[in-house]
Amino acid sequence: MNMEEKFRIVRSVGEECIQEKELLNLLTKKPQPICYDGFEPSGIMHIAQGVMKTINVNKLTFAGCKVKIWITDWFCPIEQQNGWRFR
């Protein structure tokens, strides 16, 4: 896969990219950059959220990235103490 295709795939996943030049530089210098995806499971997760996460992780790994997923489930007990209700 050439660098332009790799850049296009990684860029399609990112919500924000402040400087595309920096992303291109990172992809050029690091053979397997680390990407992070984090979410807070507040209540029941919608199926579309799971499908989109799967698609995005597949795109990033296809482009040669290593993906780490952070689940901030420790927020749930805090929110329950503040009156949020989970089913």
C-alpha positions as CSV (number, residue, x, y, z in Angstrom):
1,M,0.0,0.0,0.0
2,N,1.4,3.4,-0.9
3,M,1.6,6.3,1.5
4,E,-1.2,8.3,-0.2
5,E,-3.7,5.3,0.2
6,K,-2.6,4.8,3.8
7,F,-3.1,8.5,4.6
8,R,-6.5,8.5,2.9
9,I,-7.7,5.5,4.9
10,V,-6.4,6.8,8.3
11,R,-7.8,10.3,7.5
12,S,-11.2,8.9,6.7
13,V,-11.5,7.5,10.3
14,G,-10.4,10.7,12.2
15,E,-13.1,13.2,13.3
16,E,-10.6,16.0,13.5
17,C,-7.2,16.4,11.9
18,I,-5.7,19.8,12.8
19,Q,-2.7,19.4,10.6
20,E,-2.8,16.8,7.8
21,K,0.9,17.4,7.2
22,E,1.7,16.1,10.7
23,L,-0.4,13.0,10.1
24,L,1.4,12.3,6.8
25,N,4.7,12.8,8.6
26,L,3.8,10.4,11.3
27,L,2.6,7.7,8.8
28,T,5.9,8.2,6.9
29,K,8.2,7.9,9.9
30,K,6.4,5.2,12.0
31,P,5.7,1.8,10.3
32,Q,3.0,0.9,12.9
33,P,1.6,4.0,14.6
34,I,-0.6,3.6,17.6
35,C,-4.2,4.8,17.4
36,Y,-6.5,5.2,20.3
37,D,-10.3,5.0,20.4
38,G,-12.1,5.6,23.6
39,F,-15.7,5.6,24.7
40,E,-17.9,5.7,27.7
41,P,-20.5,3.0,27.9
42,S,-23.3,5.0,29.5
43,G,-26.3,2.7,29.4
44,I,-26.9,0.2,26.6
45,M,-24.7,0.5,23.6
46,H,-26.5,0.9,20.3
47,I,-25.7,-1.7,17.6
48,A,-24.6,1.0,15.2
49,Q,-21.9,2.2,17.6
50,G,-20.5,-1.3,17.7
51,V,-20.6,-1.7,14.0
52,M,-18.9,1.7,13.4
53,K,-16.2,0.9,15.9
54,T,-15.5,-2.4,14.1
55,I,-15.4,-0.7,10.7
56,N,-13.0,2.0,12.0
57,V,-10.7,-0.5,13.7
58,N,-10.6,-2.6,10.6
59,K,-9.6,0.4,8.5
60,L,-6.8,1.4,10.8
61,T,-5.4,-2.1,11.1
62,F,-5.6,-2.5,7.3
63,A,-3.5,0.7,7.0
64,G,-0.9,-0.8,9.3
65,C,-1.8,0.9,12.6
66,K,-2.0,-0.7,16.0
67,V,-5.2,0.2,17.8
68,K,-5.8,0.5,21.5
69,I,-9.4,0.8,22.7
70,W,-10.1,2.6,26.0
71,I,-13.4,1.9,27.7
72,T,-14.0,4.4,30.5
73,D,-16.4,2.2,32.4
74,W,-15.3,3.6,35.7
75,F,-17.5,6.6,35.0
76,C,-20.6,4.5,35.3
77,P,-20.6,4.1,39.1
78,I,-19.9,7.9,39.5
79,E,-22.8,8.8,37.3
80,Q,-25.1,6.3,39.1
81,Q,-24.2,8.1,42.4
82,N,-25.3,11.4,40.7
83,G,-28.7,10.1,39.8
84,W,-28.2,8.6,36.3
85,R,-30.2,5.5,35.7
86,F,-28.9,2.6,33.6
87,R,-30.9,-0.3,32.3
